[in-house]
Amino acid sequence: MSELNLCSRREADKLIQDSRVVVKGDRVEPILGQKVKAGETDIQIISKDGNLSRGSEISTDRGETVMLNKPKGFVSGQPDPRHNHTPAVRLLTRENIYQDNPETMDILMSGNHLSFGTRFHDDGGLPTLLNYAPAGRLDLDSSGLLIFTKNGVAAKNILNFSEKEYLVKVEPARSLSRQELKMGMKSLPYPPIWDLGCLLKGGRRLWNDRVPLKPLVEAEWVEEGTTTTENGNRQWNGAGIIRMVLQEGKKRQIRRMCRELLGLHVLELKRIRIGNIRLGNLPVGKWRPLSDVERVSLMTLNK
């Protein structure tokens, strides 16, 4: 059911236990772990009003998905116990709600779905939203749009079907890092490559990776950071900014692509869009519930 994008695995368990799943016209017994024929797609869900539907209902919980403008220095998931990093969920406090329009206020007042507590705190910090998980990740040194949700389908759509747009501030890489030397790398492209065509073609492999990169959806210079000399050569005179749109998202992919394929070092990386959800004017460190239009757009990405 999860693979068919009908619902999350957790939601599927609940639907089966409630006898609300129909396979080829027959209601499934409320026993978890039952097998169906491989490739079976004739699966329906009995809605709360008794009708059959081909997919999960769009939740009426208007606060089930929220967006945060994550600052640098916070990890998107649970921190490594070996480091003293703060998880971004600790920013989801009442004090950090960005109440920028009447719809946000209406969502916040529409029910008791926004529950705050200190269940997992051991330092006496402010109460934060409970039972929300990050849909995707954003590195410790990266900033921008990070979505938290209680809805499994929304999380799956963000991870598997959503484009992600980034602004990447770069400068020429000066030397191999300690980690790159440890990996066995011998050099980086020099002089840095200005043409972004290799990112749009795809097919290249990053160091020690077996799977080639998929083509980027878009890649363009917003600020070039170069000047053209009298003889027609490009000369770097500062940092430039590249706008990138990706469909896939491997760990530290953008930083590695810039260094290994272009010879550029990433100074700043900011995510500004996931699917149809844009960061907009949300201040750094603030969060808000998704609007009804944004929430529905996430739930229907793969329909």
C-alpha positions, 0 to 999 in steps of 0.5 A: 500500500505504501509502494502504491502511494495509498498511505504510509506503512504506519497508516496501512497498519491502522487501516488493516486493523480497522478492516478498511482495506479492500483487495479485488473487492474483498475486505481484508481481515484485520491481521497484519502481515498478510500477503497479496499477489506481487504487482497487485494494484486493485487495492482500495480504502474504505473512507470514514463515510463508508465509500471506497477510495483509491488512495488515502484521504487528505487529512483534515488536520491542518497543522500536520505539516509545518515548514522551518527556515533552518539556520546553520548549526542545527542538524535536521534529524537526531544528533550523533551522541558523539557531537553536541549538535542541536536538532532543528526540531528544538526550534519548533516552539510557540515562541518561534511561530511566524504568524504572518497572515490570517490563514496561519492564525486560523490554522493555529486556532482550528484545533488541538493538533499542535501539541507541545512538550519536553518529552525528549528534552534533558536540558529543561529547554522550551516545549517543542512540537511533539510527534513531528519528523523531518521529511528529508535532511539538511546538513549542519552547515546548510540553511533554508527550507526544512519540512516536518510532518506527521503524515507518512504520505506527505513525507514519502512524496517529499523524499521521492517525488519533489524537486528541491531548489537551492542557492549555492554560493561558491568560490574556487577550491584551493586544495584537497580537503583532509577527507578527500585525501583520505579517500584517495583523491589526487586533484580537483579540476583547475582552473575551476569550470564555469560551464555547468553543462556537465551537471545538466547532462548527468552520467558522471560518477563522484569519487568512489560512487558506483551509481552515476549522477542523474541530470540536474533539472536546472543549473544556472549562474545567478551571480557569476563571480567572474570577469572576462579579461581582454584576451577572452579568459574568465577570471574569478574576482569573488564568490559566485552564486549558482541556482540548482534544481535537483530531483534526487538528493544524495548525502552532501551531493551538491558540495561534492559535485561542486568540488569534484566536477567544477573545482568549486568550494561551497561557502553557503548552501540554502534550500529555497523550494521543495516541490511547490513549497517555497521558503519565501519571506519566512525569517531564519529560525521561524516556522509556520504550518503549511497553508491548505493549498501547500498541504494539498499540493504535497499530498497529490504530488504522485497522483 
